[in-house]
Amino acid sequence: MTIKPFKLERYYTQYEFTSDYSICNSDCEAMTVGDLLALEDGAAVKLNNLWLGYTETKGHPELRRDIASIYTNINAGDLLVCTGAQEPIFLFAHANLTPGDEVIVQAPCYQSLQSVPEDIGCKVLNWMVKYEGSRPTFDLEELAGMVTDKTKAIILNAPHNPTGYHFTKAEQLAIVEIARKRNIIVFCDEVYRELEHSPEYAIPAFADVYENGVSLGVMSKAYGLPGLRIGWLATRNKAILENVAILKEYTTICNSAPSEFLAGVALRNRQQILQRNLQIVHDNLPLYDRFFGKYGDLFSWHKPTAGPIAFVKMHFDTDDVAFAERVLKDGKILLLPGGIYDYSGFFRIGFGRKNLPEALEKFEEFVLDTLVSL
Ligand SMILES: Cc1ncc(COP(=O)(O)O)c(C=O)c1O
């Protein structure tokens, strides 16, 4: 195996279920199968009668219609349903990129967006975040200057993990114009889309605004249903989608029938689910405001406009990995050090979970015990 181990997933595998508290989760609060089924009359009976045979490789046509309703220019035929968001990242890259292709990746990032193209033999260029104090930005002129005749794809993530950055509509259009001039694919990981903190921050999916745009969606994050393992690719570029569909027959072939059914129920009731999850976010954000207001000499953050995560700058030390180890060992609290993203001096926090108040209280106890005297 040549691909680099996935640092973030290795970290979660080791600590997610062994720590007492977490202040770094990127998914919103999940729910039970019963709670989900209760959102739609007759859904429980239908699930009971569901046939557990193979399903269509592309995804159930009804589910694809439900997914298409999230978009404005995408129909059921422009979608391929996959396992979570991780499988389509892997498949998109392997099916559409070749050794020697130049690929520009918004960075730091969820590692597979970078490591999979690297492993294929692509030349990966990082479009790095720039920090103005604790406020992240991405420089569009720099992106324009990075593009060459060999650029095959620009790989983005909006809203962005880990910085919490979200493009404006104007920035999105500028990116599309840069890409369109040279027929470059824009692959945008949109797993946190629809969790804008106010409707004014919503931007269209890249697949809606660009004919070579590929949007990655999933049930895991904004909708809080990672256990379903249902994600998808949306694109009007038929060749890209077909390439992925062919490769998918070597990985998962088709999706889990119960998961597809449950994802459909969730999507038909997604406004209710999103409202619930946004309420959790809005309840949690002021707690961090208070916390970072109180401990501003130790940490600073820039409150994001979308998504359930932010990247916090540390002022007392730059060894985020050692800090996270101490927080875990002495406080039994999980946070995600910037080192996981090869970006030191920061750690990632999350605010989509209901038990954040308790976890943050524990983190504050740790801070008071160990840092305040520094
Ligand atoms: C930006 C991003 N993309 C993809 C994924 C993978 O999602 P899934 O667990 O649904 O495969 C994650 C998970 O944390 C993520 O943050």
The ligand as an SDF file (V2000), in Angstrom:
LIG
                    3D

 16 16  0  0  0  0  0  0  0  0999 V2000
  -14.9810   17.5360    4.3640 C   0  0  0  0  0  0  0  0  0  0  0  0
  -15.3290   16.1040    4.5610 C   0  0  0  0  0  0  0  0  0  0  0  0
  -15.5120   15.3160    3.4870 N   0  0  0  0  0  0  0  0  0  0  0  0
  -15.8170   14.0180    3.6120 C   0  0  0  0  0  0  0  0  0  0  0  0
  -15.9620   13.4380    4.8410 C   0  0  0  0  0  0  0  0  0  0  0  0
  -16.3060   11.9610    4.9410 C   0  0  0  0  0  0  0  0  0  0  0  0
  -17.6490   11.8180    5.2330 O   0  0  0  0  0  0  0  0  0  0  0  0
  -18.3070   10.3790    5.4800 P   0  0  0  0  0  0  0  0  0  0  0  0
  -17.9830   10.0210    6.8730 O   0  0  0  0  0  0  0  0  0  0  0  0
  -19.7590   10.5910    5.3090 O   0  0  0  0  0  0  0  0  0  0  0  0
  -17.7640    9.4320    4.4920 O   0  0  0  0  0  0  0  0  0  0  0  0
  -15.7820   14.2010    5.9880 C   0  0  0  0  0  0  0  0  0  0  0  0
  -15.9000   13.5960    7.3240 C   0  0  0  0  0  0  0  0  0  0  0  0
  -15.4800   14.1270    8.3150 O   0  0  0  0  0  0  0  0  0  0  0  0
  -15.4720   15.5770    5.8420 C   0  0  0  0  0  0  0  0  0  0  0  0
  -15.3020   16.3730    6.8950 O   0  0  0  0  0  0  0  0  0  0  0  0
  1  2  1  0
  2  3  1  0
  2 15  2  0
  3  4  2  0
  4  5  1  0
  5  6  1  0
  5 12  2  0
  6  7  1  0
  7  8  1  0
  8  9  2  0
  8 10  1  0
  8 11  1  0
 12 13  1  0
 12 15  1  0
 13 14  2  0
 15 16  1  0
M  END
$$$$
